[in-house]
Each structure stands twice: as structure tokens, then as C-alpha cells.
């Protein structure tokens, strides 16, 4: 905490509770409600069955490979309730640690203080994965909405430059015609790349200006969501809600696992703790308010969306809300729905812009915190002399996200982000228990209620949701951690402040 007051590495304190809550809503709402909610409802379909594409828990129970992942169907509303309960437990743990350790870095910083440097490195490396792949998923969704907006305007550019180079389910136009077969094709998703670069410029100029921009976008996209729920409710066909549990408990759990990464928004609130005017009070308010508002909006959209269209028609759709409105306006001939679609499109685009903005803030702050602890090169903790922002970290994070976003699909990104998010939540919850044992008398301006019950429940449910992810996702995650451990033992631990002088390099 004293290191953070060093003028060379200190961040400007400009954020209050409303800005923090808006940061959280900006991340949670835009990243999932307009994009991966379709995948969570319909699941994913592959050409052949594979053990690697089968959720861990499903394989442990049935011992058979699946040709895809089961979606939750209309029961996604219940999946969201489960996710909200898990996030409530974890959010209370975050709030307790953030009120004690108001430093940039979020789960990385908390783990550093409670579990030591090695575990802190693991969680920091995990957070880089978590934030980067979360943003890549949102960027792909943003590009899909740009395509829909161009279609509304009558503009039809070549699909080669507005879609990912890798398409596991292929690519179809609005009429169901196949444009590209499943697999790789020559192309690049330019809208996904360019939005990251534009927001990187905004973030380098200052977090206060970024936060004020985000506040406006949050209000506009909440308005768009309410309009969708209000107008869409008039076109619901209750028969679309049957069967309510098309894939049973497995689908309900997998649907929650797919959409879980969107709730990283309250983690983003804690990454900005060092830039708060009163972090001991404002961070808990921001986290809990984010959870309540976002869960209510998510459930409303899930109920209406699954009432408008049969759940299994949303497979591979990175823009399910606006594409459903498009199909509905064509079949019903409603002029009002045509214009409602435009309003939702604009709200969705603004929502995803604010999500990308928040995730980039979080990612750059994690790199900044790890560099300040000498675990990453010192250049990442350099602060811009005029804007007092971590400019180098912000630019590097922009290219790390932008380039892959032009190449890969939304399903791959969301899986890796989800397992990273859940793993981070497990370690934060464990950190609360450990710090209560190691330092029970330290002042806590906010204390997670229920003694050890909530942290333990948080750990249990996070592990349960991790079991709803495919085996391949687990393998990729272990590979990522192995790469991180190699970097730590061959570079970071030799530069650490805990490294003996004769070993330092």
C-alpha cells in the first residue's frame, strides 16, 4: 500500500460509488446479454463426438462423449439465478478484501497479501487470460452487431473481412445459406480489431474521462434492454418455453458455466480500487449494486428471448437478441419492430463498447500491479507523465486482445475466460479464510457475513461451475498455467523483492 503512494507509480483517485457501479454494469451487461446468451441457451454443436468437447461433469456421470455442449434452453433463467448466488458469495469476499487492500490488481493483489508470491503469480497470470479472452469474446460479438447494423442500413460488405478466420460451425447468411464451411478460411474480423484500438486511445488519455464515457453508455444500454423486454413481451409464444429443461441438469449447469465470465464485471470494480476516492466504502457498494442490477436485467432478457424463438435456433449466433428481432420483424411484418431492432442494435453496440472499455481497464491494471511488484518487466508499471495512466500496459493489452479477436470465434474465447474467472474466484474466497486466520485483528470496514460459510460456499459452487466446462478447456488452461510457471521460475522470481541479493538478476 505504501508502494502505491510513490508518485512515479501512483494512480489518480477520481472514482466514486456511481462510477464504480457503472463500470461493473458496463462489463457485465454488454459482455453477455447481447452476445454469449445465445450460446448459453442453445449450447454448441460439433461435427463429430469428442471426449475433449464434453463437459467434465457430464463425462464423469455418463462416461460418453458428446457431439457438442448442451444448452440450458429456457431454463437459462434458473442458470442465471445459480450464477447470481455464486457471484453474491464471491462478491462479498471481494468486498471484504477490497476494503482492506485498496490497491490496483484485484484478485492478484489480494492473493499476494494472503497466499504469497507464487500463488499471486499464478492468479495474476490467470487474470491476464481471463480479461484478455473475455474482451476477445465481446469484440467478436461487437463485430456481429456491426454486421447486423450494416444489414439494417442496406450495406453488405464481403464476409471475409467482417467475420473470424476460424468458424467451428461455419457461417450462414440471414437466409440460412452457407457462406463458409466449418474450420479456417482466409479473412480477418476488422470491426473486432478496430474497436479495441480506438478504446485503447481513450484509456490512455485518462480513467476519469473513460468512466464518464462509460456512465453515459451504461444508461443508454439499460434503456435499450428495457425497450427490448417491453416490446418483445408482446410477441412471446409460450410454446417456445416447452420443454423448459431440454437438456436437464447438465444443460442448466453448462448454460451457467458458459455465461459466467460476464460476471467478471464486479472483479473489474475491485481492479479500480486504487483510483477510488473512498475505496473502503465505495468498492463494496459498487460490487453488490452491480450484481443486483445485472442479474435482474439478465433474467428479463433470457425469459423474453426464449419466448420469442425456439431455443435450439440460437446455435452459433453471436448477436442473438438483434437477429431474433430481425427474424420476428420479417415474419410479422411489424414496422415498429423494425425500428425497435435499430434501437436495440445501438444499445447493444454501446453496451459492448463499455464492456471492452472496462475489461481493458482491468487487464492493464493487473499488468501494472504485477510489474510494480517486479514480477513483470518494469516498463509495464510506467505511468504516463501527463495522463497518470499505465500507458504501456494499456497499449500492449490492446494488441494482445485485438489481433486474436480478428481470428477466432466467440465460443473458444468465452470458455477460456470462464475457467480463468472461476479459478480466480476460488482463490479470492480462499484468501478471505486465510487472512481471517493469519490476521484476525486487522481492521475490516466491510466484513463478509456468516463467518466461513459464504467463502466455503463460493469455493464449492465455483468448482461445480468449472466442472460444466469442456475437458479441452481444462487442458488449455493447464497449458496456460504451465507457461506462466516457466516464466515465473526462470524470470520473475529472480527479480522479485523477496529474491536474495545473490540470486537477483
C-alpha positions in Angstrom: 0.0 0.0 0.0 2.9 2.3 0.7 4.4 1.5 -2.7 1.3 2.7 -4.3 1.8 6.2 -2.9 5.1 6.5 -4.8 4.5 9.4 -7.2 6.2 7.5 -10.0 3.8 4.6 -9.8 0.7 6.2 -8.2 -2.7 6.4 -10.0 -5.1 9.3 -9.9 -8.0 9.0 -7.4 -11.2 10.2 -9.2 -13.8 7.4 -8.9 -16.9 7.4 -6.7 -19.6 4.7 -6.0 -21.7 5.5 -9.0 -18.8 5.4 -11.4 -17.7 2.0 -9.9 -21.2 0.6 -10.2 -21.4 1.8 -13.8 -18.0 0.2 -14.5 -19.4 -3.1 -13.2 -22.7 -2.9 -15.1 -20.8 -1.8 -18.2 -18.8 -5.0 -18.1 -21.5 -7.5 -17.0 -24.3 -6.3 -19.3 -22.5 -5.7 -22.6 -20.3 -8.8 -22.5 -23.1 -11.4 -22.2 -26.6 -10.1 -22.5 -26.2 -9.3 -26.2 -23.6 -12.0 -27.2 -23.0 -15.3 -25.4 -26.5 -15.5 -24.1 -27.4 -17.3 -27.3 -24.7 -19.9 -26.8 -25.7 -20.4 -23.2 -29.3 -21.1 -24.3 -28.6 -23.3 -27.3 -25.2 -24.8 -26.5 -22.7 -25.7 -29.2 -22.7 -28.3 -31.9 -19.7 -30.0 -33.4 -19.2 -32.3 -36.5 -18.3 -35.4 -34.5 -18.4 -36.5 -30.9 -15.3 -35.9 -28.8 -14.3 -36.5 -25.2 -12.4 -33.2 -25.4 -15.6 -31.2 -26.2 -17.6 -32.9 -23.4 -18.2 -31.1 -20.1 -16.2 -32.6 -17.3 -19.1 -33.3 -15.0 -21.2 -34.7 -17.8 -18.4 -37.2 -18.8 -17.9 -38.2 -15.2 -21.6 -39.1 -14.8 -22.3 -40.7 -18.2 -18.8 -41.8 -19.4 -19.8 -40.9 -23.0 -18.5 -38.3 -25.5 -20.9 -35.7 -26.8 -21.2 -34.1 -30.3 -21.4 -30.7 -28.5 -22.3 -29.0 -25.3 -25.9 -29.0 -24.1 -27.6 -25.6 -23.7 -29.8 -24.5 -20.9 -32.8 -23.7 -23.1 -35.5 -21.6 -21.4 -34.1 -22.8 -18.1 -31.2 -20.3 -18.6 -33.3 -18.0 -16.3 -32.6 -20.6 -13.5 -28.9 -20.8 -14.6 -28.6 -17.1 -14.1 -30.1 -17.4 -10.6 -27.5 -20.0 -9.8 -24.7 -17.8 -11.2 -26.0 -14.8 -9.2 -26.0 -16.8 -6.0 -22.4 -17.9 -6.6 -21.4 -14.3 -7.5 -23.1 -13.0 -4.4 -21.0 -15.3 -2.2 -17.8 -14.4 -4.1 -18.7 -10.7 -4.4 -18.9 -10.4 -0.6 -15.5 -12.0 -0.3 -14.2 -9.5 -2.9 -15.7 -6.6 -1.0 -14.1 -7.6 2.3 -10.6 -7.9 0.7 -11.1 -4.7 -1.3 -12.0 -2.8 1.8 -8.8 -4.0 3.4 -6.4 -3.8 0.5 -7.5 -0.9 -1.8 -4.8 -1.4 -4.4 -4.9 -1.9 -8.2 -4.7 -5.5 -9.2 -7.9 -7.1 -7.8 -7.6 -10.9 -7.1 -3.8 -10.7 -7.8 -3.2 -8.2 -5.1 -5.5 -10.0 -2.6 -3.7 -13.3 -3.3 -0.3 -11.6 -3.0 -1.3 -10.4 0.5 -2.8 -13.7 1.7 -1.3 -16.7 -0.1 2.2 -15.4 -1.1 4.1 -14.5 -4.2 3.9 -17.8 -6.1 0.2 -18.2 -5.8 -0.2 -14.5 -6.6 1.8 -15.0 -9.8 -0.5 -17.9 -10.8 -3.6 -15.8 -10.2 -2.1 -12.8 -12.0 -1.3 -14.9 -15.0 -4.8 -16.4 -14.8 -6.3 -12.9 -14.7 -4.4 -11.9 -17.8 -6.0 -14.9 -19.5 -9.4 -14.1 -18.0 -9.5 -10.4 -19.1 -8.0 -10.9 -22.5 -10.3 -13.7 -23.6 -13.3 -12.0 -22.1 -12.7 -9.0 -24.2 -11.9 -11.1 -27.3 -15.4 -12.7 -26.9 -17.1 -9.3 -26.6 -15.2 -8.0 -29.6 -16.4 -10.8 -31.8 -19.9 -10.1 -30.6 -19.4 -6.4 -31.3 -18.4 -7.2 -34.9 -21.5 -9.4 -35.3 -23.7 -6.5 -34.3 -21.9 -4.1 -36.7 -22.7 -6.6 -39.5 -26.4 -6.5 -38.4 -26.3 -2.7 -38.3 -24.9 -2.6 -41.9 -27.6 -5.0 -43.0 -30.2 -2.7 -41.5 -28.7 0.1 -43.5 -28.6 -2.0 -46.7 -24.8 -2.3 -46.7 -23.4 -5.8 -47.4 -19.5 -5.9 -47.4 -17.6 -9.1 -48.0 -18.0 -11.6 -45.2 -14.2 -12.2 -45.5 -13.4 -9.0 -43.6 -16.2 -9.0 -41.1 -16.1 -12.5 -39.6 -13.5 -14.5 -37.7 -10.9 -16.6 -39.7 -11.9 -19.7 -37.6 -15.5 -20.7 -37.7 -16.2 -24.1 -35.9 -19.8 -24.1 -37.0 -19.3 -22.4 -40.4 -21.0 -19.2 -41.4 -24.5 -18.7 -42.7 -26.3 -15.6 -44.0 -29.7 -14.4 -42.7 -31.4 -16.7 -45.1 -29.6 -19.9 -43.9 -27.3 -20.1 -46.9 -23.8 -21.4 -46.2 -21.1 -18.8 -46.8 -18.1 -20.7 -45.2 -17.8 -24.3 -44.2 -16.7 -25.2 -40.6 -13.0 -24.5 -40.0 -10.4 -21.9 -41.1 -10.9 -19.6 -44.0 -8.9 -16.6 -45.3 -10.1 -13.4 -43.7 -9.9 -11.1 -40.7 -12.6 -9.6 -38.4 -11.7 -6.0 -38.8 -14.5 -4.5 -36.7 -13.4 -6.6 -33.7 -9.8 -5.3 -34.1 -10.5 -1.7 -34.7 -12.8 -1.2 -31.7 -10.1 -2.3 -29.3 -7.6 0.0 -30.8 -9.9 3.0 -30.6 -10.7 2.4 -27.0 -7.1 1.9 -26.1 -6.5 5.5 -27.2 -9.4 6.6 -24.9 -8.0 4.7 -21.9 -4.5 6.1 -22.3 -5.9 9.6 -22.0 -7.4 9.0 -18.6 -9.7 6.8 -16.5 -11.9 9.7 -15.3 -12.8 10.6 -18.9 -13.2 6.9 -19.7 -15.5 6.4 -16.7 -17.7 9.4 -17.6 -18.0 8.0 -21.2 -18.9 4.6 -19.7 -21.6 6.1 -17.4 -23.4 7.5 -20.5 -23.2 4.3 -22.4 -24.5 2.3 -19.4 -27.6 4.4 -19.2 -28.3 4.1 -22.9 -27.9 0.3 -23.0 -30.1 -0.2 -19.9 -32.7 1.8 -21.7 -32.3 -0.4 -24.8 -32.7 -3.6 -22.7 -35.9 -2.3 -21.1 -37.3 -1.5 -24.5 -36.5 -5.0 -25.8 -38.2 -6.6 -22.8 -41.2 -4.3 -23.1 -41.8 -4.7 -26.8 -40.7 -8.3 -27.0 -43.1 -9.4 -24.3 -46.0 -8.7 -26.8 -44.7 -11.3 -29.3 -43.9 -14.1 -26.8 -45.2 -17.6 -27.7 -45.4 -19.6 -24.5 -45.0 -22.8 -26.6 -41.3 -21.8 -27.1 -40.8 -22.3 -23.3 -41.6 -26.0 -23.7 -39.6 -28.1 -22.8 -38.3 -25.8 -20.1 -35.4 -28.1 -19.3 -34.5 -29.5 -22.8 -31.1 -30.9 -21.5 -31.9 -31.4 -17.9 -29.5 -30.5 -15.1 -26.5 -30.9 -17.4 -27.8 -28.1 -19.7 -28.7 -25.9 -16.8 -25.2 -26.2 -15.3 -23.4 -25.8 -18.7 -25.5 -22.7 -19.6 -24.4 -21.1 -16.3 -20.8 -22.1 -17.0 -20.9 -20.5 -20.5 -22.3 -17.2 -19.4 -20.4 -16.9 -16.1 -17.5 -14.9 -17.4 -19.8 -11.9 -18.0 -19.9 -11.5 -14.2 -16.3 -10.6 -14.2 -17.7 -7.1 -14.1 -17.6 -6.9 -10.3 -14.0 -8.0 -10.4 -13.3 -5.0 -12.7 -14.8 -2.8 -9.9 -12.1 -4.1 -7.5 -9.3 -3.6 -10.0 -10.0 0.1 -9.9 -9.9 0.3 -6.1 -6.7 2.3 -6.1 -8.3 5.0 -8.2 -11.3 5.4 -5.8 -11.8 8.4 -3.6 -13.1 6.2 -0.7 -12.4 2.6 -1.6 -13.3 1.1 1.8 -16.9 2.3 1.3 -17.3 2.6 -2.4 -15.9 -0.8 -3.6 -18.4 -2.9 -1.6 -21.3 -0.7 -2.8 -20.1 -1.0 -6.4 -19.8 -4.8 -6.3 -23.1 -5.5 -4.7 -25.1 -3.0 -6.7 -23.6 -4.4 -9.9 -24.8 -7.9 -9.0 -28.4 -6.9 -8.1 -29.0 -4.7 -11.2 -27.3 -7.0 -13.7 -29.0 -10.3 -12.6 -32.4 -8.6 -12.8 -31.8 -7.4 -16.4 -30.3 -10.8 -17.5 -33.2 -12.8 -16.3 -35.7 -10.4 -18.0 -33.8 -10.8 -21.3 -33.5 -14.6 -21.0 -37.2 -15.0 -20.4 -38.3 -12.8 -23.3 -35.7 -14.1 -25.8 -36.6 -17.8 -25.2 -40.3 -16.8 -25.5 -39.7 -15.2 -28.9 -37.8 -18.0 -30.6 -37.2 -21.8 -30.2 -34.1 -22.2 -28.0 -32.2 -24.5 -30.4 -32.3 -21.9 -33.3 -29.7 -19.8 -31.5 -26.7 -22.1 -32.0 -23.6 -20.2 -33.2 -25.4 -16.8 -33.0 -23.1 -14.1 -31.7 -25.9 -11.5 -31.9 -28.9 -13.4 -30.7 -31.1 -10.5 -29.5 -30.9 -8.4 -32.6 -31.0 -11.3 -35.0 -34.1 -12.6 -33.3 -35.8 -9.2 -33.7 -34.8 -9.2 -37.3 -36.5 -12.6 -38.0 -39.5 -11.6 -36.0 -39.9 -8.3 -37.9 -39.7 -10.1 -41.2 -42.3 -12.8 -40.3 -44.7 -10.5 -38.5 -44.3 -7.5 -40.9 -44.3 -5.2 -37.9 -42.9 -1.8 -38.7 -42.4 -0.9 -35.1 -40.2 -4.0 -34.6 -38.0 -2.8 -37.4 -37.3 0.4 -35.6 -37.0 -1.3 -32.2 -34.3 -3.5 -33.7 -32.3 -0.4 -34.6 -32.7 1.0 -31.0 -31.5 -2.4 -29.6 -28.7 -2.5 -32.1 -27.4 0.9 -31.0 -27.8 0.0 -27.3 -26.0 -3.3 -27.8 -23.1 -1.7 -29.6 -22.8 0.9 -26.8 -23.1 -1.9 -24.3 -20.3 -3.9 -25.8 -18.1 -0.8 -26.2 -18.4 -0.1 -22.4 -17.6 -3.8 -21.7 -14.5 -3.7 -23.8 -13.6 -0.4 -22.0 -13.9 -1.9 -18.6 -12.1 -5.2 -19.4 -9.2 -3.3 -20.9 -9.0 -1.2 -17.7 -8.9 -4.3 -15.6 -6.3 -6.1 -17.8 -3.9 -3.1 -17.9 -4.2 -2.7 -14.1 -3.3 -6.3 -13.5 -0.2 -6.0 -15.7 0.6 -2.7 -13.9 0.3 -4.3 -10.4 2.5 -7.3 -11.3 5.1 -5.0 -12.8 5.2 -2.8 -9.7 5.9 -6.0 -7.7 8.8 -6.7 -10.2 7.2 -9.9 -11.5 6.8 -8.4 -15.0 9.2 -6.0 -16.7 9.2 -2.6 -15.1 8.1 -0.9 -18.3 4.5 -2.1 -17.6 4.3 0.0 -14.4 5.4 3.2 -16.1 2.7 5.9 -15.7 2.1 8.4 -18.5 3.6 11.8 -17.2 0.5 13.8 -18.3 -2.5 11.5 -18.0 -1.2 9.4 -15.0 -2.4 6.2 -16.6 -0.4 2.9 -17.2 0.0 3.8 -20.9 2.4 0.9 -21.9 0.3 -1.7 -20.2 -2.8 -0.3 -21.9 -1.3 -0.3 -25.4 0.1 -3.9 -25.1 -3.2 -5.1 -23.7 -4.9 -3.5 -26.8 -2.8 -5.5 -29.3 -3.0 -8.7 -27.2 -6.8 -8.6 -27.4 -7.2 -7.0 -30.9 -5.2 -9.4 -33.0 -6.7 -12.7 -31.8 -10.2 -11.2 -31.9 -9.9 -10.9 -35.6 -9.1 -14.6 -36.0 -11.1 -16.8 -33.6 -14.8 -17.4 -32.7 -16.8 -16.4 -29.6 -17.2 -19.9 -28.2 -13.5 -20.5 -27.8 -12.9 -17.2 -26.1 -15.7 -17.5 -23.6 -14.7 -20.9 -22.5 -11.1 -19.9 -21.6 -12.4 -16.7 -19.9 -14.9 -18.7 -17.8 -12.4 -21.1 -16.3 -10.0 -18.3 -15.6 -12.7 -16.3 -13.9 -13.9 -19.2 -11.7 -10.3 -20.1 -10.7 -9.7 -16.5 -9.7 -12.9 -16.5 -7.6 -11.8 -19.7 -5.8 -8.5 -18.2 -4.8 -10.1 -14.9 -3.6 -12.6 -16.8 -1.5 -9.7 -18.9 0.0 -7.8 -15.7 0.6 -10.6 -14.4 2.9 -10.4 -17.6 5.0 -6.6 -17.5 5.2 -6.4 -13.8 6.1 -9.0 -14.2 8.9 -6.8 -16.9 10.4 -3.5 -15.1 9.8 -4.6 -11.6 10.7 -7.9 -11.7 12.5 -7.5 -8.3 14.2 -6.8 -6.2 11.1 -9.5 -3.5 10.6 -12.2 -4.5 8.0 -14.5 -1.7 7.1 -16.6 -4.4 5.4 -16.9 -8.0 6.6 -18.4 -10.9 4.7 -21.3 -12.1 6.9 -21.8 -15.7 8.0 -18.3 -16.4 9.2 -16.6 -19.0 7.0 -19.9 -20.2 5.4 -20.0 -17.8 2.4 -16.4 -18.2 1.4 -16.7 -22.0 1.6 -19.9 -21.9 -0.5 -18.3 -19.7 -3.0 -15.4 -22.2 -3.5 -17.8 -25.1 -3.8 -20.1 -23.5 -6.4 -17.2 -22.1 -8.4 -15.7 -25.6 -8.7 -19.1 -27.0 -9.6 -19.4 -24.5 -12.5 -15.9 -25.2 -13.6 -17.0 -28.9 -14.0 -19.6 -27.7 -16.5 -16.8 -26.6 -18.9 -15.3 -29.0 -21.6 -12.3 -31.1 -21.0 -10.4 -29.3 -23.8 -10.9 -26.0 -21.9 -9.3 -27.5 -18.8 -6.3 -28.8 -20.8 -5.8 -25.4 -22.4 -6.0 -23.8 -19.0 -3.3 -26.1 -17.6 -1.1 -25.4 -20.6 -1.5 -21.7 -19.9 -0.6 -22.1 -16.2 2.4 -24.2 -17.2 3.7 -21.5 -19.4 3.2 -19.0 -16.6 5.1 -21.1 -14.1 8.0 -21.4 -16.5 8.1 -17.6 -16.8 7.9 -17.2 -13.0 10.8 -19.6 -12.2 13.1 -18.5 -15.0 12.4 -14.8 -14.8 10.0 -13.3 -12.2 11.2 -15.0 -9.0 14.8 -13.8 -9.9 13.7 -10.2 -10.0 11.2 -10.3 -7.1 11.7 -8.1 -4.0 11.8 -11.4 -2.0 14.7 -12.8 -4.0 18.0 -13.0 -2.1 20.5 -10.4 -3.4 23.0 -13.0 -4.6 20.3 -14.6 -6.8 18.8 -11.4 -8.3 19.5 -10.7 -11.9 
